Amino acid sequence: TGGPAPAPEPRGVGAMSRWLTPLAVAGALLTGLGAVLDSAAFLRAWLFASLTGIALPLGAIAVLMTHNLTGGHWGEPVRAPLKAVVATLPVMLLLFLPLLLGVHVVFSWTGDLNALPEVVRHKGFYLNPPFLYARFALYALVWLILAARLSVWRGDRRPTAASAGGLVL
């Protein structure tokens, strides 16, 4: 008949996977509805979710770099899962796009500085949308280059130079 029989599917996996796509579509539709009905509340919630999401790959990068520098067997069991978490970094960075588009709604300091306290007005150069976009682009580029240098998407090298520099950054 041509070869071994395929392994049986674990119990309940087929039923669960049939529901994932409709649930994802429903979640996306409800998210879009929330964005339309109350964009300010949506963007505040999106900010919290995006910051939570980006914390996972950035924390995993720090642990990977620490293990690359210290060596030992303590990090071997979690090395593959940590690399998988770091591999989600591009997706997590894309989650910030709605915030960058709605920056005036989320961050009051990006609007008219005259309406803000004197302490904040003196920071006008730092607290303006173009500089915010530039900082975000720079941080995203550094994080993506660091993930690539740590061989997250290929191989199992352990570059200590990239780890040492990355921890300093």
Beta strands, then each sheet from edge to edge (+ up, - down):
end
